Structure formats: structure tokens, C-alpha cells
Amino acid sequence: MLRRRFMKAASFRFILVLIFFPLATSCAGLHKGISSSSGGPAEASPTPASYYHTILGLQYEEDENDQAALKEYLAALRDDPNAFFLLHRAAAVLNRLGAQKEAASYAERALRFRPDDLKLLVLLGHIYGASGMAERAIDAYRRVIQIEPKEVEAYFRSAEIYASSNELEKAEEMVRKGVAADPTIPLGYYYLARIAVERKDLEEGLDYYKKAASLNPSFERAYLEMGDIYQRVGKAGEAEQTYRQILGEINPGSREARTRLVQLLVQEKSFDKALELLNGLAQEEAQSIEIALQTAWVLVEKKDIPGAIEKTLSVVKARPEDARLKIYLGSLYEENKEYEKAIETYQTVLGRGAAQKPREESSDAIEKTDYDIHLRLGSIYYYKLKKEQEALEQAALARRIDLQRPESYLFQGLVLYDAKRYEEATAVFIQGIEKNPKSPDLHFHLGAAYDKLNRFNDLIKEMEQAITLDAKHANALNYLGYTYAEKGIRINEAIDLINRALSVRPNDGYFIDSLGWAYYKKGMIRDAMVNLKKAVSLVPDDPVIREHLGEVYLQDKLTDLAREEWMHSLRLDPKNEKLLTRFKEAGFGEPILEESSERTNDLPQNPQTETSNQKEIPIESVH
């Protein structure tokens, strides 16, 4: 066939017309359809110009240049508007280009000439299916089956449409008809396997995948699904063997098989085997960035953070323009407590030049990335390096990028709250709510700030608003419930609120303490003791929970246990003047406040409770 590069000169185009003009009668089977037996309209005789454009269109299709091919077919159709072959090709190309509406128009025109053409009917079914016109697609495939009952593609395509509509019984029926029409096609058994797995019948699904693989030993997708089932039923050895079979016999370059095998080995804590596999692949593909990143991930899971950093650095050097790689490297530096290096790495992303921005990354995506980096930097400055002003500056920089997003308001407000700058924190949270009135977290944190300012009614209002916006906002439910319990009001409502919080986080020691304290306030001493002892077991180093348990012990005349718990609480928080006074009033004398061996200097990074679990304000919510 003539190559496209020989068709550029005008003289050569003229020669082509001369060559193909005599073929107008002998090649009518290619370009011209005879009147159909069903009374369809006859096609016009082809012209030399239409043949010329048709040949060019075919050549462009062979070169996978659909846009150019379409241009030629449309040019040919201007001369021969009723040419079946051209209408069919134009419909096929338009379908591949995603222009289904136009594709359907050309296919329907072609169908007028040959209403029983199987290939055209199958194409029309594809077009209708891609356009979301399921019923029309099914009708087209039904017509194909009526004409040729052994056309299995029509059965399988119909099954796909039924399955996408969750009509699994109809989908299975069509697949089984397709398998009956030709039991040698592996795709039929593959579809039966998928339907079985969708029904949660993994054993049947596995059998069908095996059947598909036996008919086509290189059917990679079937083997991948077999491996997935083995993993789901806990047969890690069989899964590993299946993935290794893909890499060894079917497709040594299978990225999915390699990734699944590495993940499986890591899941089984077989880190060395995973690294051995990746190192072997790295020798074969020395420049593979993906393999290097997978190796870094395995090293992270192995807790070898320095090794992961070294491996990731090599990838960053190979692709210095990739911001995501640098962000990952920065997170590894954070994990390794190399905070200055983390800051430096994140700053290189923020300082990217226009030429360094990845081409596929839109300006919106870049702004979102930069926004998040500013908040990560702020978190490092405040919680790791104790640099309050730098942290606040990062929050302000994030807000310059996007005034609407709530995270910068949350972060800045939390830093101010933690620094006991409650009026300023309140103002920031209010600003955030003005931009995000439906953010339950902003209402929650504003309520906590109001609590510090002794604005009880405002506290209640904001916590109730947070719960209205998110009925499962566990922190707001607990905070409000504990507030009522602490004040000794609306105790039944307090218990209900705290139980709702526990339904979301049933093993939260602070919430369990709140419930115990509410029971204590209601006079249910035994229930209070059970819950507070459980809370202590979950959070052994919280001074408030120890104080609560001591109070309940004292109420139950268990004075030795009460003194022990209060001593523990005071060792954890020696400045608790209220408890010191209570300790002496109970006749326990002067407390011995030597440092407890259980006390840790690694205080929480988050601005949580100072006097009780009701004040839990997790910074994680801003990430």
C-alpha cells in the first residue's frame, strides 16, 4: 500500500486519481452498495475524487491518525453521500474519537442501505452503549443475534449493558447464551466469573477464571483475578504463585502483577522477598522510576526510613520537575524527624518555576498543591519546631491562594487556641464560617473557643450547629454531653449525647471517661466506676481521667484507691490547684509529687484537653 509520505505532492495526488479512476466499476464491492433486498435505497456510483479520499482515509486509519482519516472520509462523502462503506468508516472513526452522537447519525444512514449488515449493527450497538442509550444498544445486538445466532460478541456486549445496570440475572443469561453459541471462547467464562464474584460466590468465580485461563494460557486478566480471589480467601501462597506465574510466563513486564505481588509480600511481612523481587527487576530496568518508588514504599513499611529517603532521592534527581515526588520525599523527612530538610524540600515545590511545572498539572491543581504544602509547613513549624509565628504565616499564605477552603482557618484558629489567644482564635473561626457556613468542624472549634471565654450560651449554640450539620460529629457530641455533665444539668441528655459519640468511636477512652463522669453526676456510682476504669486502661496517662476515677472511689468509700488515683493525677499535672486542695480536704495530707515513671515528656502535638476530654480538638482535621 502506498505510504502517506508519498502522497504529499500535488502531482502524486493527480496520479492517484488516474490510477483509481479505472477501478470505479471493478471495485464497487468496496465502495458502492447494491440496493438491499429489503427495499433500502441504492447507493450512488463512486467518483474518482471519492476513491482518492477513501484511499487516503484508509491509510490514515492504518497509521492510527483518526482525525486525518475522518477528514478524508467526509471529503469523499461530499462526492458520494450515500456510499455505505464511507458512512460505515466515518461512524467507526467518530465512535473512536468519542463523538457518539455524530457516529450514530452516520451509522443510521448506512443502515438504510444494508439493514442486515452484522458489522454495522455491532458498531451501532457500541455507539448506543457508549451514549448511554441502553435500550437501543440492546435492540441492535438483538437484531445481530436474530441474523446470526452464533455472533457471540452481541451476547457479551448485551451482558455488559445489563451488568452496568445491575441486572445480573439478565447479564448472566446473555453470557451463558454466548458460551453455548461458542464454548471455546475464554471471554465468556471470564464474564461468568465476574458475575459469580459479584454475587459473592468466590469459589465458582475462581473455577470460571481457571476455565478461561485453560482456553487461553496467556489471558493475563484472568490470572490477575484469580490472584485477587486467592488473597480474599486468605490463600496468600496461591496468590503469590499466580502473580509470579504472570511475571515469569505470561507478561514479565506486567506492572499490575508486580504491584500486587509486592503489596502481597508486604502484607505478609515478607519485606526481604519483596525487596529481592524489586532489586531483580531494577537490574533489568535500571531506569524504572516506578520500581524505585515501590522499593522506597517497601522500605517505609519495613521501617527503614533512611533507606526509603535514599531511594526516593534517586527518583527525584531523575525527575526534578515532579512535585508529587518531592512532596513524598518531604513526608519521609518528616517521618525521620529531619524537619529542616522537610521544610527545604517543600519550599522547592513552592518555588517551582513555570518551566518546572509538570505539563499535565493544571493551574488549579498546582494551587491546591501549594495550599496543602503551606499547611504542612505550618504544622511542622508549630508542632515540631515550636515556631508559632512561622506557623501562622504559613496559614496566611495558604489563605492567599484560596479564601474559601476551611483548612487554613481551622489551622490558624487551632494554633491561636493552643497559644491561649482565644479572642483571636474566635475571630478566625468566625471568618472561616462566613466562607464555609456548613463546616461542622469550624462550628465545633468556635464553640470550644467560646468555652474558654466563658460564653456558655454561644458554646451550646455552636456545638448544636455542628451536630445539626453532622449528626455523627463525635467530638461535638462528646463535648456538649460532657459540658452538661460537668455543670450537672440535663444529665439524661448528656448521657444520650455521649453514647451517640461512642457509637461512632466506641473505644475512645476520653468519650468513655465522659460517660463515666455523667453517670457519677447522676449518682450511678457503679456504672461510673466501670466506665472510668475502662477509660484509664485506654488512656493511662491522662490526669483528668485519673482525677475522675479517684473521685468515684472516694464516693464509694474506697479511700486508698482514691488517694492512689489522685496521686497519679497530680504526678501527671502537679499544677492542678483544685485537686491539691481536694486532696488535703480528703485527709490525704501533703501529696508526694516525685516524677512518675509513667509520665512522658512527649506531650501531645495537638491542642487537646487541658482539663478534660471535652476539650479534644484534633489538628488532623485540617489535613
C-alpha positions in Angstrom: 0.0 0.0 0.0 1.2 3.5 -0.8 2.7 5.2 2.3 1.4 8.6 3.4 4.7 10.3 2.9 4.4 9.7 -0.9 1.1 11.4 -1.1 2.1 15.0 -0.2 3.0 16.3 -3.7 0.1 17.6 -5.8 1.4 15.7 -8.8 1.3 12.4 -6.9 -2.3 13.1 -5.9 -3.2 13.6 -9.5 -1.5 10.3 -10.4 -3.6 8.5 -7.7 -6.8 9.8 -9.2 -5.8 8.5 -12.6 -4.8 5.1 -11.1 -8.1 4.6 -9.2 -10.5 6.1 -11.8 -10.5 2.9 -14.0 -11.3 0.8 -10.9 -14.6 2.5 -10.3 -16.6 -0.3 -11.8 -14.4 -3.3 -10.7 -14.2 -2.1 -7.0 -17.8 -1.3 -6.5 -17.9 -4.0 -3.7 -15.7 -1.9 -1.6 -17.3 1.5 -2.0 -20.7 1.0 -3.5 -23.6 -1.0 -2.1 -26.2 -2.6 -4.3 -29.9 -2.0 -3.4 -30.8 -4.1 -0.4 -33.3 -6.9 -0.7 -35.4 -5.2 2.0 -36.0 -2.2 -0.3 -33.3 0.1 1.0 -32.2 2.9 -1.2 -29.5 2.3 -3.8 -26.1 4.0 -3.5 -24.8 6.4 -6.0 -21.9 5.5 -8.2 -18.5 6.4 -6.8 -16.4 9.2 -8.3 -12.6 9.3 -8.8 -12.3 12.0 -6.2 -14.2 10.0 -3.6 -11.9 7.0 -4.3 -8.9 9.2 -3.8 -10.1 10.5 -0.4 -11.2 7.0 0.6 -7.7 5.5 0.0 -6.1 8.4 1.9 -8.6 7.8 4.8 -7.8 4.1 4.9 -4.0 4.9 5.0 -4.6 7.4 7.8 -6.6 4.8 9.8 -3.7 2.3 9.4 -1.4 4.9 10.8 -3.8 5.5 13.7 -4.5 9.1 12.7 -8.2 9.1 13.2 -8.6 12.9 12.8 -7.0 12.9 9.4 -8.9 9.7 8.4 -12.2 11.3 9.3 -11.3 14.4 7.3 -10.7 12.3 4.2 -13.9 10.2 4.6 -16.0 13.3 5.0 -14.4 14.8 1.8 -15.3 11.5 0.0 -18.8 11.7 1.3 -19.3 15.1 -0.3 -19.0 13.4 -3.6 -20.7 10.1 -2.7 -23.1 11.0 0.2 -24.8 7.6 0.0 -21.7 5.3 -0.1 -22.2 2.6 2.5 -18.5 1.9 3.0 -17.8 5.6 3.7 -20.7 6.0 6.1 -19.6 2.9 8.0 -16.0 4.1 8.2 -17.0 7.6 9.3 -19.2 6.2 12.0 -16.4 3.9 13.3 -13.8 6.7 13.4 -16.2 9.1 15.1 -17.0 6.5 17.7 -13.3 6.1 18.4 -13.0 9.8 18.7 -15.8 9.9 21.3 -18.3 11.7 19.1 -21.0 9.2 19.6 -23.9 11.5 18.5 -22.4 12.1 15.1 -21.2 8.5 14.8 -24.8 7.3 15.4 -26.0 9.6 12.6 -23.7 8.2 10.0 -24.2 4.6 11.2 -28.0 5.0 10.9 -27.7 6.4 7.4 -25.5 3.5 6.4 -28.1 1.1 7.9 -30.7 2.3 5.4 -28.7 0.7 2.7 -27.8 -2.6 4.5 -30.1 -3.2 7.4 -28.8 -6.7 7.9 -25.1 -5.9 8.0 -23.7 -7.6 11.1 -20.6 -5.4 11.5 -22.6 -2.3 11.2 -25.2 -3.5 13.7 -22.5 -4.4 16.2 -20.9 -1.0 15.7 -24.2 0.7 16.2 -24.7 -1.2 19.4 -21.3 0.0 20.6 -22.2 3.6 19.8 -25.6 3.4 21.5 -24.0 1.8 24.5 -21.3 4.5 24.8 -24.0 7.1 24.5 -26.0 5.7 27.4 -28.8 4.6 25.2 -29.0 1.1 26.6 -32.3 0.0 25.1 -31.2 1.0 21.6 -28.0 -0.9 22.1 -29.8 -4.0 23.3 -32.1 -3.8 20.2 -29.1 -3.6 17.9 -27.5 -6.6 19.5 -30.8 -8.5 19.5 -31.0 -7.9 15.7 -27.5 -9.2 15.3 -28.4 -12.4 17.2 -31.6 -12.9 15.1 -29.5 -12.7 11.9 -26.6 -14.8 13.2 -27.2 -16.7 16.5 -23.5 -17.6 16.8 -22.3 -13.9 16.8 -21.0 -14.2 20.4 -19.9 -10.6 20.7 -23.5 -9.5 20.6 -24.3 -11.7 23.6 -21.3 -10.4 25.6 -22.0 -6.8 24.7 -25.6 -7.1 25.8 -24.4 -8.7 29.0 -22.1 -5.8 29.8 -25.0 -3.4 29.4 -27.2 -5.4 31.7 -24.4 -5.7 34.2 -23.8 -2.0 34.2 -27.5 -1.6 35.1 -27.1 -4.1 37.9 -29.4 -6.6 36.1 -27.1 -9.5 36.9 -29.6 -12.2 36.0 -30.1 -10.9 32.5 -26.4 -10.4 32.2 -25.7 -14.0 33.2 -28.4 -15.2 30.8 -26.8 -13.5 27.9 -23.3 -14.7 28.7 -24.5 -18.3 29.0 -26.1 -18.0 25.6 -22.9 -16.7 24.2 -20.9 -19.5 25.8 -23.5 -22.0 24.4 -23.0 -20.5 20.9 -19.2 -20.9 21.1 -17.9 -22.7 24.2 -14.3 -22.3 23.1 -14.1 -18.5 23.7 -12.4 -17.8 27.0 -14.0 -14.3 27.4 -17.4 -16.0 28.1 -16.0 -17.8 31.1 -14.3 -14.7 32.2 -17.6 -12.9 32.2 -19.3 -15.7 34.1 -16.5 -15.5 36.7 -17.1 -11.8 37.2 -20.8 -12.3 37.6 -20.2 -15.0 40.2 -17.8 -12.8 42.1 -20.3 -10.0 42.1 -22.7 -12.5 43.7 -20.0 -13.2 46.3 -19.6 -16.8 45.1 -15.8 -16.7 45.0 -15.3 -20.4 44.6 -17.5 -20.5 41.4 -15.8 -17.4 40.2 -12.4 -19.0 40.6 -13.4 -22.1 38.7 -14.6 -19.9 35.7 -11.4 -17.9 35.8 -9.4 -21.2 35.7 -11.5 -22.3 32.7 -10.9 -19.0 30.9 -7.1 -19.4 31.5 -7.1 -23.0 30.3 -8.6 -21.9 27.0 -6.2 -19.0 26.7 -3.0 -19.6 28.7 -1.9 -16.0 28.1 -5.1 -14.5 29.4 -3.4 -12.2 31.9 -6.6 -10.6 33.3 -8.0 -14.0 34.3 -4.8 -14.8 36.2 -4.9 -11.4 37.9 -8.5 -12.0 39.1 -7.6 -15.5 40.3 -4.8 -14.0 42.4 -7.3 -11.5 43.8 -9.7 -14.2 44.9 -6.8 -16.2 46.5 -6.0 -13.1 48.5 -9.6 -12.5 49.5 -10.0 -16.1 50.8 -6.7 -15.9 52.7 -4.6 -18.2 50.4 -1.5 -15.9 50.2 0.7 -18.7 48.9 -1.5 -19.4 45.9 -1.9 -15.7 45.2 1.9 -15.3 45.2 2.3 -18.2 42.9 -0.2 -16.8 40.5 1.4 -13.4 40.3 4.8 -15.0 39.8 3.4 -17.1 37.0 2.2 -13.9 35.2 5.6 -12.3 35.6 7.5 -15.5 34.7 5.5 -16.9 31.9 2.8 -14.6 30.6 3.9 -11.0 30.8 7.2 -10.2 32.5 6.5 -6.5 32.2 3.1 -6.6 33.9 3.0 -3.6 36.2 -0.2 -4.7 37.9 1.1 -8.2 38.6 4.3 -6.8 40.0 2.5 -4.2 42.2 0.0 -6.8 43.5 2.9 -9.2 44.3 4.9 -6.6 46.1 1.8 -5.5 48.1 1.0 -9.1 49.0 4.6 -9.7 50.2 4.5 -6.5 52.3 1.1 -7.5 53.7 2.6 -10.9 54.7 5.6 -9.0 56.3 7.9 -10.7 53.7 9.9 -7.5 53.2 13.1 -9.1 52.1 11.3 -11.2 49.5 9.6 -8.0 48.2 13.0 -6.2 48.0 14.6 -9.2 46.4 11.9 -9.1 43.7 12.2 -5.4 43.1 16.0 -5.4 43.1 16.0 -8.1 40.4 13.6 -6.1 38.3 15.7 -3.0 38.8 18.7 -4.8 37.3 16.6 -5.5 34.2 15.0 -2.0 34.1 17.7 0.2 35.5 15.8 3.4 34.7 12.4 2.4 36.0 11.2 5.1 38.4 8.2 3.0 39.3 10.3 0.2 40.6 12.4 2.6 42.6 9.3 4.1 44.2 7.9 0.7 45.0 11.2 -0.2 46.6 11.0 3.0 48.7 7.5 2.1 49.8 8.6 -1.4 50.9 11.5 0.2 52.9 9.0 2.5 54.6 6.8 -0.5 55.5 10.0 -2.1 56.8 10.6 1.0 59.0 13.8 1.7 57.1 13.1 5.4 56.6 16.7 6.4 55.8 16.8 3.7 53.0 13.5 4.9 51.7 14.8 8.5 51.6 17.9 7.4 49.7 15.8 5.6 47.1 13.3 8.4 46.7 16.2 10.9 46.3 17.4 9.0 43.3 14.0 9.2 41.8 13.7 13.0 42.5 17.0 13.5 40.8 15.8 11.7 37.7 12.5 13.7 37.7 13.2 17.0 39.3 10.1 18.5 37.8 7.7 16.2 39.6 6.2 18.0 42.6 4.5 14.8 43.9 7.8 13.1 44.3 9.3 16.0 46.2 6.2 16.1 48.5 6.7 12.4 49.2 10.3 13.0 49.9 9.4 15.8 52.3 7.0 13.5 54.1 9.8 10.9 54.5 12.0 13.6 56.0 9.2 14.4 58.4 8.9 10.7 59.4 12.6 10.6 60.0 12.4 13.8 62.2 14.6 15.7 59.7 12.3 18.7 59.8 14.6 21.3 58.3 15.2 19.0 55.3 11.4 18.5 55.0 10.9 22.3 55.0 13.6 22.8 52.4 12.1 20.1 50.2 8.6 21.6 50.4 9.9 25.0 49.7 11.5 23.8 46.4 8.0 22.8 45.3 6.6 26.2 46.2 9.4 27.9 44.4 9.0 26.0 41.2 9.4 28.0 38.0 6.9 27.9 35.2 9.2 25.6 33.3 9.3 23.2 36.2 5.6 22.7 36.4 4.5 19.2 35.1 2.7 19.7 31.9 -0.2 17.5 32.9 -0.8 19.6 36.1 -3.4 22.3 35.7 -3.1 25.7 37.4 -5.9 24.7 39.8 -4.1 21.5 40.8 -0.9 23.5 41.4 -2.7 26.0 43.6 -4.3 23.2 45.6 -0.9 21.5 46.0 0.7 24.8 47.2 -2.2 25.4 49.6 -1.7 22.0 51.2 2.1 22.4 51.3 1.7 25.7 53.3 -0.4 23.9 55.8 2.1 21.1 56.1 4.9 23.6 56.6 2.7 25.3 59.2 2.2 22.0 61.0 6.0 21.4 61.1 6.8 24.9 62.3 4.3 24.7 65.1 4.1 21.1 66.3 7.7 20.0 65.6 9.8 23.2 65.9 7.5 25.2 68.2 7.7 28.3 65.9 4.3 29.9 66.4 4.8 32.9 64.2 6.1 31.0 61.2 3.1 28.6 61.5 0.7 31.5 61.4 2.5 33.0 58.4 2.0 29.7 56.5 -1.7 29.7 57.3 -1.9 33.3 55.9 0.0 32.2 52.8 -2.4 29.4 52.2 -5.4 31.7 52.5 -3.9 34.0 49.9 -4.2 31.1 47.5 -7.8 30.2 48.4 -10.0 32.2 50.7 -12.9 29.7 50.5 -11.3 26.5 51.8 -11.8 25.9 55.5 -8.4 24.3 56.4 -6.4 27.5 56.7 -9.0 28.9 59.1 -9.0 25.7 61.1 -5.2 25.5 61.3 -4.7 29.2 62.2 -7.5 29.1 64.8 -6.1 25.9 66.4 -2.6 27.5 66.7 -4.1 30.6 68.4 -6.3 28.4 70.6 -3.3 26.3 71.7 -1.4 29.6 72.4 -4.3 30.6 74.7 -5.1 33.5 72.3 -8.8 32.7 72.5 -10.2 36.0 71.3 -8.1 35.9 68.1 -8.9 32.2 67.6 -12.6 33.0 67.9 -12.3 35.8 65.2 -10.5 33.4 62.8 -13.1 30.7 63.2 -15.9 33.2 62.6 -14.1 34.3 59.4 -14.0 30.7 58.3 -17.7 30.2 59.0 -18.5 33.2 56.9 -16.8 31.5 54.0 -17.9 28.0 55.0 -21.2 28.2 57.0 -21.8 24.5 56.6 -18.4 23.3 58.0 -19.2 21.4 61.2 -15.5 21.5 62.3 -15.4 25.3 62.2 -18.5 25.5 64.4 -17.1 22.9 66.7 -13.8 24.7 67.2 -15.6 28.1 67.6 -17.7 26.5 70.3 -14.6 25.3 72.1 -13.1 28.8 71.9 -16.3 30.3 73.3 -15.9 27.8 76.2 -12.6 29.3 77.0 -14.1 32.7 77.1 -16.9 31.5 79.4 -19.6 32.3 76.8 -21.7 29.3 77.7 -24.8 30.1 75.5 -22.6 30.6 72.5 -20.7 27.4 73.2 -24.0 25.5 73.3 -25.2 27.1 70.1 -22.1 26.3 68.1 -21.9 22.7 69.3 -25.6 22.2 68.4 -24.9 23.7 65.0 -22.0 21.3 64.4 -24.3 18.4 65.3 -27.0 19.6 63.1 -24.6 19.8 60.2 -23.1 16.4 61.0 -25.2 14.1 63.2 -22.2 11.8 63.7 -19.7 14.5 64.7 -18.3 12.6 67.6 -16.2 15.4 69.1 -19.2 17.8 69.2 -21.5 15.2 70.7 -18.9 14.3 73.4 -18.0 17.9 74.1 -21.7 19.0 74.5 -22.5 15.9 76.6 -19.5 16.4 78.9 -20.3 20.1 79.2 -23.8 19.3 80.5 -22.4 16.6 82.8 -19.7 18.9 84.2 -22.3 21.5 85.1 -24.7 18.9 86.4 -27.5 19.9 84.1 -29.6 17.9 81.5 -27.8 14.7 82.6 -30.0 12.3 80.7 -29.4 14.3 77.5 -25.7 14.3 78.3 -25.6 10.5 78.6 -27.5 10.3 75.3 -25.1 12.6 73.5 -22.0 10.8 74.8 -23.5 7.4 73.8 -24.0 8.8 70.3 -20.4 9.8 70.2 -19.4 6.3 71.4 -21.4 4.8 68.6 -19.1 6.5 66.2 -15.8 5.8 68.2 -16.6 3.0 70.7 -13.1 2.6 72.0 -12.3 6.3 72.6 -11.0 6.5 76.2 -11.9 10.2 76.5 -15.5 9.6 75.5 -15.8 6.7 77.9 -14.5 9.0 80.7 -17.2 11.5 79.8 -19.8 8.8 80.1 -18.4 7.7 83.4 -18.4 11.2 84.7 -22.0 11.7 83.6 -23.0 8.6 85.4 -21.2 9.9 88.5 -23.1 13.2 88.3 -26.4 11.2 88.1 -25.4 9.2 91.2 -24.9 5.9 89.3 -21.6 5.2 91.1 -21.1 1.6 89.9 -21.7 2.4 86.3 -19.4 5.4 86.7 -16.6 3.2 88.2 -16.9 0.6 85.4 -16.5 3.2 82.7 -13.8 5.2 84.3 -11.7 2.1 85.0 -12.0 1.2 81.3 -11.1 4.8 80.3 -8.0 4.6 82.5 -7.0 1.3 80.8 -7.3 3.0 77.4 -5.7 6.3 78.4 -3.5 5.6 81.4 -1.6 8.9 81.4 -4.4 11.4 81.4 -4.6 13.3 84.7 -8.3 14.3 84.4 -9.4 10.7 83.9 -7.3 9.6 87.0 -8.9 12.5 88.9 -12.4 11.4 88.0 -11.7 7.8 89.0 -10.3 9.0 92.3 -13.4 11.0 93.0 -15.7 8.0 92.3 -13.5 5.8 94.5 -13.8 8.3 97.3 -17.6 8.5 96.9 -17.6 4.7 97.3 -15.5 4.9 100.4 -12.5 3.3 98.7 -10.1 5.8 100.2 -6.9 4.0 99.5 -7.7 3.6 95.8 -8.9 7.2 95.7 -5.7 8.5 97.2 -3.6 6.4 94.7 -5.5 7.7 91.7 -5.2 11.3 92.8 -1.5 10.9 93.5 -1.2 9.6 90.0 -3.1 12.5 88.6 -1.0 15.1 90.5 2.2 13.5 89.3 1.0 14.0 85.7 -0.3 17.5 86.4 1.4 19.0 89.6 -0.2 22.4 88.9 -3.8 21.3 89.4 -4.5 23.5 92.4 -8.1 22.4 92.6 -7.1 18.8 93.1 -4.3 19.7 95.5 -6.9 21.4 97.7 -9.3 18.5 97.3 -6.5 16.0 98.2 -5.9 17.8 101.5 -9.6 18.2 102.3 -10.0 14.5 102.0 -7.4 14.0 104.8 -4.7 12.6 102.5 -2.1 15.1 103.8 0.6 16.6 101.5 0.9 14.7 98.2 4.3 13.3 97.3 4.9 14.7 93.8 8.0 12.9 92.7 8.1 12.4 88.9 6.1 9.4 87.9 8.0 6.8 85.8 4.9 6.6 83.6 4.8 10.2 82.8 6.1 11.1 79.3 7.8 14.3 78.1 6.4 13.6 74.7 3.3 15.7 75.1 0.5 15.6 72.6 1.2 17.7 69.5 -2.4 18.6 69.1 -4.2 21.3 71.2 -6.3 18.8 73.1 -7.9 19.0 76.6 -6.3 20.9 79.3 -8.7 20.0 82.0 -10.8 17.2 80.4 -11.5 15.2 77.4 -14.3 17.6 76.5 -11.6 19.9 75.1 -10.3 17.4 72.4 -9.5 19.5 69.3 -7.6 17.3 66.8 -5.4 19.1 64.4 -5.6 16.1 62.0 -8.9 17.5 60.8 -7.1 20.2 58.8 -5.0 17.8 56.8 
